[in-house]
Structure formats: C-alpha cells, structure tokens
Amino acid sequence: MLGRSSKYTKKMLAAMEERIDNWSAATELGDILLQLEEHLKLYGDYCLSYERNLSELESLCQRNPEVQAWVKECEEKDSMPLNSIGAYLIVPVQRIPRYRLLFEQLLKLTPQSHNDHVSLTETLEIVNRVAAYVNNYRNLEEELRLLMNGRIGDMPIPKLAEGRILIKEGLLKKTSSRAVQERQVFLFNDLLLYCAPKKEPYAYKGHIYIDSGAWIKGLEDVKMKNGFQIVGGSKTYTFQASSPADKHAWIQAISTALAEQAEKDTDGEKNEVKVHDRGGIWRMFFRTDKLGF
C-alpha cells in the first residue's frame, strides 16, 4: 500500500508543480486533486487497520526479543527524527484530516466564479466521505468489541475477526426434529451466531459461516409459517420469524451478506447466491447487486 501511495503521490506532485510553474489567474488544480479519490481509499484501508497493526507490532516485540532489539535499534538511528515506529505508523492516519483542512482553506480562497471552485468542492466531498467511512467503521468495530466481549459468553471460535461487522440482531425460533427453541440471533457479514436468549452474557449455542458455499431459502407457510432455511456445508438450519415482515427482513439481510461474501471469495468475479422461496428462485446475484423485492 505504501509503495503504491508513494508512487501516486509523486505523480500528483509533479503534475501540480508543472501547473504552479506556469501559474496564472485561470490556472486550475481541482482536476488533479479529484484524482485523489482512489488514493484516499488506500488511506481509508490503512486507517481501519492501524490500531490492529500497532497492537500486533507491540505483541510481536513482547514475544520476540530479536524483533524488540531491532525496533529499538531503528528508533535510535539519527535518520529517524520521530522517536518511535508507532509515531511513523500514525502519520498516514493523520493525513485525511489534514487533507480536509487543506481543501477547506483552498475553497475559502477560491472565488465561486472561478472554474476550480466546482472541482475543489467535489474533492472536499470525497475527503469527507472517506473520513466518515473510517470513523463509522471504527465505531462499528468498537460496538462489535463491546458486544462480543460483554454480551456473548465463551465460544469455540474467535469472537473478533478482521473486517467483521454486525448487520442484524433479533429473536428467532430455531427448529429441529428434536425441539423448537427461541434463540437470540446475531448476523455478521461473515457469520450467523445463535445463543440462548435468557440473560446476558448470552450462552453460545451454534454458528453458521456466511460464505460462497451457503445459501438461503424461504419456506411456504403450509410447511412453516414465516419460516426459512440456511444451508451451509452439509447441514440445514431452520428458523422461524415472528411475522412475514420479520422473515423478509432476515432473508434480505442474510442474502445480501451472502452475495457480498461470494464476491470476496471469487475476487470480484461473477458469482451467484441462491435465494429460493415459494417453490422458485427469487433472484440471482451478480457482483454486489442487492435484493430488491
């Protein structure tokens, strides 16, 4: 990421220097700055993983004295004016708010009648979107951390995973040949988790991975009112919602999560998610298409 970022930054700087060297009242920079959008996505990805990467570095230093000694040696070099590797790691994180301040100032100094005003406004909107995305994702990660550590008991699988976010939560009945049991269900983008709903922390009862090998189907009311099934691996899981609207909401949320995971699993290639109901196929997914019932 840093290699791509550095190469792109140098290219942008050269283009801007050429414009500045030939400056006039009509000179525009906005068209160059608009190219930042793809560049800023890299910063967004970096910001989302910054705290996790820093924590991993600290953990690695504690586990491995050789790594700890190497880090200390690097930090003591005269060529490193900042006093720690952590101080360097946070520099890209600070870049987005600095971009925002820069473009806000540029807009203040650019008359609305100037051709550059529209491009600069659009660039500022792009920066604000990336900043909001990063902040929102951090909030979701913190909510997930509190949820998994405080509301759900011990599990045989890791509670936290990179990129995992909570999509939907609610009560469903899980049915099997042996019993019908009420379950508190948590749908994440990579996992459906069901627990005993009596009290917190909820007792873990099982999970279903949301991946390209899974699919979902609705059941006809003559078989089970407001029922649907998730097929994952060699197992079929049957759930019953409280109403037709609740069933629809769960099927839509799960189907969307399946479609997005299918795209990741196939690295952006065309994929399909099977969504059956009332004896027929509702809709096939291609790429990140969402359900529109």
Secondary structure, 3 states (H helix, E strand, C coil): CHHHHHHHHHHHHHHHHHHHHCCCCCCCCHHHHCCHHHHHHHHHHHHHHHHHHHHHHHHHHHHCHHHHHHHHHHHCCCCCCCCCHHHHHCHHHHHHHHHHHHHHHHHHHCCCCCCHHHHHHHHHHHHHHHHHHHHHHHHHHHHHHHHHHHCECCCCCCCCCCCCCEEEEEEEEEECCCCEEEEEEEEECCEEEEEECCCCCEEEEEEEECCCCCEEEECCCCCCCCEEEEEECCEEEEEECCCHHHHHHHHHHHHHHHHHHHHHHCCCCCCCCCEEECCEECCCCCCCCCCCC
